[in-house]
Amino acid sequence: MTSPADRRTVLLYLCAALVWGSSFLFMKVALEGLAPAQVALGRLLLGALTLAAVMTVLRRRWPRDRRTWGHLAVLGVLLCVVPFQLFAWAGQYLASGLSSILNATTPLMTSLAVVLVLPAERLTRRQGLGLAVGALGVVAIVGPWTYLGQGSIAAPLPAVLACLGATACYGLGMTYMRRFVTPLRLPPETVAAGQIAVAALIVLALAPAVARGPVTLTWPVVLSMVGLGALGTGMAYVWNTRVVDAWGAQRASTVTYLTPVVGVLLGILVLDERLHWYEPVGGVLVVLGILVAQRARARTSAAVGEQAGAAVPPAAGVGVQAPGAPRP
């Protein structure tokens, strides 16, 4: 029989999937009254305030040394400042469902970044196969054949590249987190709140130059920003942390597969977006590639753990969404 604690964990898991899957819908609506940089700034400020409140309630300590804040600043740039701006800019030109599918390439980008940046990591054949299948999925999502004389069908290539650039930043950021931040053993809420607070300050300092333009605040725009900032960039991190604590990182990471489904369905039902056949096909290939790469890395980690005589936890961000990790 399912215990109340289990039911609560399932509820938090579904809430995180719903909120993160809705992020591109929120972004699309917010762009009706705000410029891309204003959307990025608003979500960071709301997320920072929400997580600061969480830190106070849970009595978590903020970092005290400059070195830790320096690492969190790098995370803030790679996981928040750059990708939030890129996704918001691309949201002006892409359907929210397509953006959510492209966001699903994050675990693939992380696996690739780990191999390229960490010399100790070697790409196994199965991991290479997973990356190849995922890359084929990305090509299918982009649909290069649609650019040949059918510009009305093709998604704007610069916007697609912006989304992929955002997920590449996520991959680099997660790799940096694994190398420099995870060894510090900070509470997940501290990592999330610290990186988002620094990112908010950076974008706030740049706002006079980049976040200019008219502001039209309607109720849909305001509510979308609250959903994107307070929930998607705030509370959902806390919910995900609770799920990881209850289920473990590997099982909790399956939320990655639900968010594109939620994003696509909301885009169709709420915004009346049209989905081309090759976009979900490419999304399925991306997920398949992630699964293949994940299983290969899990086996490698287990083998290393046996040789070292100790259990090796899953690498943060390598197919596993660690607490405090980026979301759309």
C-alpha positions as a printed Julia matrix, in Angstrom:
328×3 Matrix{Float64}:
  0.0    0.0     0.0
  1.31   3.45   -0.89
  2.28   5.51    2.16
  1.41   9.21    2.54
  5.13  10.02    2.13
  5.23   8.15   -1.19
  2.12   9.93   -2.43
  3.63  13.26   -1.43
  6.8   12.47   -3.34
  4.81  11.54   -6.44
  2.88  14.81   -6.13
  6.08  16.85   -5.88
  7.53  14.97   -8.86
  4.47  15.7   -10.98
  4.38  19.34   -9.85
  8.02  19.81  -10.88
  7.36  18.19  -14.26
  4.28  20.37  -14.8
  6.0   23.62  -13.8
  9.18  22.97  -15.78
  7.16  21.73  -18.75
  5.09  24.93  -18.6
  8.14  27.2   -18.57
  8.18  27.75  -22.33
  4.47  28.54  -22.33
  5.05  31.07  -19.55
  7.97  32.51  -21.5
  5.93  32.82  -24.69
  3.12  34.68  -22.93
  5.52  36.91  -20.97
  7.16  37.99  -24.23
  3.87  39.58  -25.27
  4.56  42.4   -22.8
  8.28  42.21  -22.07
 11.56  42.16  -23.97
 13.67  38.96  -23.77
 16.19  40.51  -21.35
 13.32  41.75  -19.18
 11.9   38.22  -19.03
 15.3   36.85  -18.0
 15.71  39.56  -15.35
 12.2   39.13  -13.98
 12.44  35.36  -13.59
 15.83  35.63  -11.89
 14.66  38.26   -9.41
 11.51  36.31   -8.56
 13.47  33.06   -8.34
 16.12  34.64   -6.11
 13.53  36.09   -3.74
 11.69  32.77   -3.54
 14.83  30.77   -2.82
 16.02  33.37   -0.29
 12.75  32.81    1.56
 13.3   29.04    1.37
 16.82  29.46    2.76
 15.4   31.44    5.69
 12.63  28.95    6.43
 14.96  25.94    6.22
 17.72  27.82    8.07
 20.3   27.11    5.43
 23.54  29.07    5.61
 24.77  31.2     2.76
 28.39  30.68    1.68
 30.92  32.8     3.56
 34.12  32.55    1.49
 34.98  34.26   -1.78
 36.11  31.05   -3.45
 32.69  29.44   -3.09
 30.93  32.57   -4.31
 33.29  32.64   -7.28
 32.26  29.11   -8.25
 28.59  29.99   -7.79
 29.1   33.05   -9.98
 30.42  30.85  -12.79
 27.38  28.59  -12.37
 25.13  31.63  -12.41
 26.53  32.73  -15.76
 26.53  29.28  -17.38
 23.28  27.95  -15.93
 21.2   31.12  -15.72
 22.4   34.39  -17.29
 23.32  33.15  -20.77
 20.77  30.32  -21.3
 17.82  32.29  -19.88
 18.58  35.12  -22.28
 19.04  32.76  -25.24
 15.81  30.87  -24.56
 13.86  34.1   -24.11
 15.23  35.54  -27.35
 14.49  32.33  -29.25
 10.99  32.27  -27.77
 10.1   35.24  -29.96
 10.47  33.09  -33.06
  9.9   29.45  -32.06
  6.82  27.59  -30.91
  6.99  26.9   -27.18
  6.63  23.16  -27.84
  9.64  23.13  -30.15
 11.71  25.03  -27.58
 10.8   22.46  -24.92
 11.89  19.62  -27.21
 15.22  21.34  -27.9
 15.7   21.84  -24.16
 15.6   18.04  -23.78
 19.06  17.89  -25.38
 20.59  19.13  -22.09
 21.68  15.66  -20.82
 23.34  14.96  -24.18
 25.19  18.29  -24.03
 26.28  17.47  -20.49
 27.62  14.05  -21.46
 29.53  15.62  -24.34
 30.92  18.4   -22.11
 32.09  15.88  -19.51
 34.03  13.94  -22.14
 35.57  17.08  -23.66
 36.37  18.96  -20.45
 37.28  16.24  -17.94
 40.44  14.42  -19.13
 39.78  11.41  -16.88
 36.51  10.66  -18.66
 36.68   8.43  -21.72
 33.94   7.99  -24.26
 32.87   4.35  -24.44
 31.38   2.86  -27.57
 27.92   2.75  -26.04
 28.17   6.35  -24.92
 29.31   7.3   -28.42
 26.32   5.45  -29.83
 24.01   7.33  -27.46
 25.47  10.68  -28.47
 25.21   9.75  -32.16
 21.54   8.77  -31.8
 20.87  11.98  -29.88
 22.64  14.04  -32.54
 20.51  12.36  -35.2
 17.46  13.35  -33.14
 18.6   16.98  -33.07
 18.98  16.93  -36.86
 15.47  15.5   -37.16
 14.05  18.18  -34.85
 15.66  20.95  -36.9
 14.4   19.36  -40.14
 17.12  20.65  -42.51
 15.07  19.57  -45.56
 12.47  22.2   -44.67
 14.97  24.96  -45.44
 15.13  23.99  -49.11
 12.61  26.28  -50.74
 10.06  26.02  -47.9
 10.91  28.88  -45.61
  7.35  29.1   -44.31
  7.71  25.65  -42.73
 11.28  25.84  -41.47
 11.88  27.11  -37.95
 14.24  30.13  -37.91
 17.7   28.59  -37.75
 19.25  31.33  -35.53
 16.54  30.71  -32.92
 17.13  26.95  -33.05
 20.88  27.51  -32.64
 20.18  29.83  -29.7
 18.28  27.03  -27.92
 21.08  24.58  -28.61
 23.59  27.17  -27.38
 21.57  27.44  -24.16
 21.65  23.67  -23.6
 25.37  23.66  -24.39
 25.81  26.23  -21.59
 23.81  23.92  -19.32
 26.16  21.07  -20.24
 29.26  23.14  -19.46
 27.69  24.45  -16.26
 26.78  21.0   -15.0
 30.3   19.77  -15.77
 31.75  22.74  -13.88
 29.42  21.97  -10.99
 30.61  18.39  -10.86
 34.27  19.4   -10.94
 34.32  22.38   -8.56
 31.04  22.74   -6.64
 29.95  19.19   -5.79
 33.17  18.54   -3.76
 32.23  21.5    -1.52
 29.24  19.45   -0.24
 26.93  22.44   -0.01
 23.2   21.91    0.61
 21.3   21.8    -2.71
 19.21  24.81   -1.71
 22.39  26.81   -1.09
 23.76  25.96   -4.54
 20.48  26.86   -6.23
 19.9   30.06   -4.25
 23.53  31.17   -4.56
 23.83  30.75   -8.32
 20.44  32.36   -9.02
 21.12  35.27   -6.65
 24.45  36.02   -8.33
 22.85  35.67  -11.78
 20.08  38.09  -10.76
 22.67  40.66   -9.63
 24.62  40.3   -12.89
 21.54  40.77  -15.09
 20.34  43.62  -12.86
 23.67  45.4   -13.35
 23.39  44.91  -17.12
 19.7   45.89  -17.24
 20.21  49.6   -18.12
 22.01  48.47  -21.29
 20.18  45.3   -22.3
 16.74  45.27  -20.62
 15.39  48.44  -22.15
 12.13  48.79  -24.02
  8.44  49.3   -23.32
  6.77  47.2   -20.64
  3.14  46.12  -20.96
  1.93  44.37  -17.84
 -1.3   42.46  -18.33
 -2.59  39.75  -16.01
 -1.44  36.95  -18.34
  2.06  38.49  -18.48
  2.26  38.97  -14.71
  0.97  35.47  -13.91
  3.34  33.95  -16.47
  6.3   35.7   -14.87
  5.24  34.47  -11.43
  5.0   30.94  -12.79
  8.33  31.23  -14.59
 10.17  32.92  -11.74
  8.72  32.01   -8.35
  7.76  28.47   -9.39
 10.0   27.41  -12.29
 13.16  29.22  -11.12
 12.32  28.89   -7.43
 10.07  26.33   -5.77
 10.52  23.61   -8.38
 14.18  23.35   -7.32
 13.06  22.61   -3.77
 10.49  20.06   -4.94
 13.11  18.33   -7.06
 15.47  18.19   -4.09
 12.82  16.41   -2.01
 12.2   13.91   -4.83
 15.95  13.19   -5.16
 16.15  12.63   -1.4
 13.24  10.17   -1.51
 13.88   8.34   -4.79
 17.53   8.87   -5.61
 18.97  10.94   -8.44
 18.57   8.33  -11.18
 14.84   7.82  -10.7
 14.2   11.51  -10.07
 15.96  12.4   -13.33
 13.1   10.83  -15.31
 11.35  14.18  -14.94
 13.55  15.17  -17.9
 11.4   12.96  -20.13
  8.08  14.42  -18.97
  8.84  18.12  -19.38
  8.93  18.11  -23.24
  5.63  16.21  -23.3
  4.03  18.81  -21.03
  5.56  21.65  -23.06
  4.32  20.3   -26.39
  0.81  19.55  -25.12
  0.42  22.99  -23.53
  1.68  24.69  -26.68
 -0.93  22.87  -28.75
 -3.83  23.22  -26.29
 -3.23  26.76  -25.02
 -1.4   28.55  -27.83
 -2.84  26.55  -30.74
  0.65  25.7   -31.96
  1.22  23.21  -34.75
  3.7   20.39  -34.39
  5.39  18.93  -37.46
  5.84  15.17  -37.61
  9.64  15.26  -37.53
  9.84  17.29  -34.29
  8.41  14.62  -31.92
 10.26  11.94  -33.89
 13.5   13.81  -33.26
 12.52  14.25  -29.6
 12.07  10.49  -29.23
 15.52   9.9   -30.77
 17.04  12.41  -28.35
 15.48  10.62  -25.37
 16.65   7.27  -26.74
 20.18   8.61  -27.08
 20.05   9.91  -23.49
 18.94   6.51  -22.21
 21.74   4.7   -24.05
 24.38   7.17  -22.83
 23.01   7.08  -19.27
 23.11   3.31  -19.01
 26.64   3.21  -20.38
 27.82   5.82  -17.87
 26.01   4.11  -15.01
 27.82   0.84  -15.8
 31.15   2.65  -16.03
 30.58   4.38  -12.66
 29.61   1.08  -11.05
 32.75  -0.61  -12.38
 34.93   2.21  -11.08
 33.2    2.01   -7.71
 33.87  -1.72   -7.45
 37.53  -1.24   -8.3
 37.86   1.53   -5.73
 35.99  -0.45   -3.09
 33.39   2.28   -2.66
 30.11   3.31   -4.2
 30.34   6.11   -6.74
 27.27   8.38   -6.9
 25.91   9.36  -10.31
 27.68  12.32  -11.82
 25.64  15.46  -11.38
 24.13  16.49  -14.65
 25.29  13.49  -16.67
 21.82  12.36  -17.49
 20.84  13.08  -13.89
 19.26  16.35  -12.89
 21.05  17.29   -9.7
 19.39  19.62   -7.2
 20.15  23.16   -8.16
 20.68  22.19  -11.77
 19.31  24.28  -14.61
 15.84  24.1   -15.94
 14.12  25.95  -18.75
